[in-house]
Amino acid sequence: QVQLVESGGGLVQAGGSLRLSCAASGRTFSRSAMGWFRQAPGKEREFVAAISWSSGSTYYADSVKGRFTMSRDNAKNTVYLQMNMLIPEDTAVYYCATAFRRSNYYYRKDEYDYWGQGTQVTVSS
């Protein structure tokens, strides 16, 4: 079993920044990737960013490229999502997730096995 706990969400004005954290615990040693997804009201959950655990390579949705940065701290077993230049369209519940299968499709939510409870991000105009 794996537990994921997100934190760092909140209310911010457009143009501002937030840093989300996702602390992992449990049987995480064989994971292949971790990802961030978001879900706005009335919309499907969509991919934001992912990191390959073996290589450290990162992947981003086009909508956040250049504004968001995903990173990790192995010692703390935590991943982060630094979000800059936020816009109202970034408003959503943000979820972190972990995958245990090697894949070329970490932008697909079906590739992930465990999910956190989510943290709300609201960007005001």
Summary of the structure (lengths in Angstrom):
residues: 125
radius of gyration: 13.5
end to end distance: 40.0
largest distance: 41.6
contacts: 372
relative contact order: 0.31
helix: 5%
strand: 51%
